[in-house]
Amino acid sequence: MLDIRAQVLDAVRAELGEHGYDGLTMDAVAARAGVHRASLPADVLDDDWQPLETGSLQGDLAALNHEIQAALAAGPPQP
């Protein structure tokens, strides 16, 4: 599963580099990574990941956005 996660994260970085955030789509990432679109969230998330509970939807979404940005900046997990 780590290889798939690395492929997906590499595909996200490549798509962002070529098309920016406005052009980033799940279909393009899935095609580039060679996985099915529906499997993307499961491929990227850790098995023990739990969403943050901030007390508001806006806070939850902001926290999730920050978590995703941090994960993309950190790069793929090391074996």
Kinemage of the C-alpha trace (Angstrom):
@kinemage 1
@onewidth
@group {chain A} dominant
@subgroup {mainchain}
@vectorlist {calphas} color= white
{ca met a 1} P 0.000 0.000 0.000
{ca leu a 2} L 2.916 2.392 0.570
{ca asp a 3} L 3.835 2.130 -3.116
{ca ile a 4} L 0.311 3.152 -4.101
{ca arg a 5} L 0.368 6.054 -1.648
{ca ala a 6} L 3.682 7.213 -3.084
{ca gln a 7} L 2.310 6.940 -6.624
{ca val a 8} L -0.772 8.960 -5.697
{ca leu a 9} L 1.229 11.658 -3.905
{ca asp a 10} L 3.674 11.854 -6.827
{ca ala a 11} L 0.720 12.193 -9.201
{ca val a 12} L -0.783 14.989 -7.084
{ca arg a 13} L 2.515 16.875 -7.081
{ca ala a 14} L 2.929 16.449 -10.836
{ca glu a 15} L -0.632 17.576 -11.560
{ca leu a 16} L -0.239 20.580 -9.253
{ca gly a 17} L 3.014 21.503 -10.967
{ca glu a 18} L 1.486 21.262 -14.431
{ca his a 19} L -2.028 22.601 -13.812
{ca gly a 20} L -2.082 24.324 -10.399
{ca tyr a 21} L -4.781 23.919 -7.756
{ca asp a 22} L -7.530 25.095 -10.112
{ca gly a 23} L -6.691 22.337 -12.586
{ca leu a 24} L -6.242 19.532 -10.041
{ca thr a 25} L -8.840 16.779 -10.484
{ca met a 26} L -9.267 13.370 -8.940
{ca asp a 27} L -9.654 11.858 -12.401
{ca ala a 28} L -6.303 13.239 -13.575
{ca val a 29} L -4.530 12.128 -10.387
{ca ala a 30} L -6.050 8.643 -10.601
{ca ala a 31} L -5.092 8.283 -14.263
{ca arg a 32} L -1.529 9.445 -13.633
{ca ala a 33} L -1.133 7.201 -10.566
{ca gly a 34} L -2.723 4.206 -12.283
{ca val a 35} L -5.414 3.692 -9.654
{ca his a 36} L -9.209 3.856 -9.700
{ca arg a 37} L -10.658 7.264 -8.818
{ca ala a 38} L -12.792 5.826 -5.998
{ca ser a 39} L -9.723 4.403 -4.248
{ca leu a 40} L -7.826 7.699 -3.948
{ca pro a 41} L -8.927 8.663 -0.422
{ca ala a 42} L -8.244 5.156 0.883
{ca asp a 43} L -4.835 5.058 -0.814
{ca val a 44} L -3.665 8.332 0.699
{ca leu a 45} L -5.048 8.178 4.225
{ca asp a 46} L -3.423 6.212 7.007
{ca asp a 47} L -5.478 3.352 8.418
{ca asp a 48} L -5.655 5.019 11.830
{ca trp a 49} L -6.424 8.550 10.597
{ca gln a 50} L -9.328 10.304 12.278
{ca pro a 51} L -10.763 13.686 11.255
{ca leu a 52} L -10.207 16.573 13.631
{ca glu a 53} L -13.196 17.812 15.619
{ca thr a 54} L -12.902 21.568 16.061
{ca gly a 55} L -16.518 22.235 16.941
{ca ser a 56} L -17.533 23.793 13.628
{ca leu a 57} L -17.703 22.691 10.012
{ca gln a 58} L -15.587 25.649 8.925
{ca gly a 59} L -12.952 24.803 11.538
{ca asp a 60} L -12.998 21.115 10.600
{ca leu a 61} L -12.502 21.922 6.903
{ca ala a 62} L -9.725 24.410 7.657
{ca ala a 63} L -7.952 21.830 9.839
{ca leu a 64} L -8.319 19.167 7.141
{ca asn a 65} L -6.928 21.567 4.525
{ca his a 66} L -3.931 22.310 6.750
{ca glu a 67} L -3.357 18.588 7.313
{ca ile a 68} L -3.439 17.874 3.565
{ca gln a 69} L -1.037 20.739 2.811
{ca ala a 70} L 1.374 19.513 5.477
{ca ala a 71} L 1.253 15.956 4.095
{ca leu a 72} L 1.942 17.137 0.546
{ca ala a 73} L 4.829 19.312 1.723
{ca ala a 74} L 6.339 16.424 3.710
{ca gly a 75} L 6.575 14.131 0.700
{ca pro a 76} L 5.893 10.420 0.460
{ca pro a 77} L 6.339 8.226 3.543
{ca gln a 78} L 9.729 6.606 3.888
{ca pro a 79} L 9.809 2.791 4.116
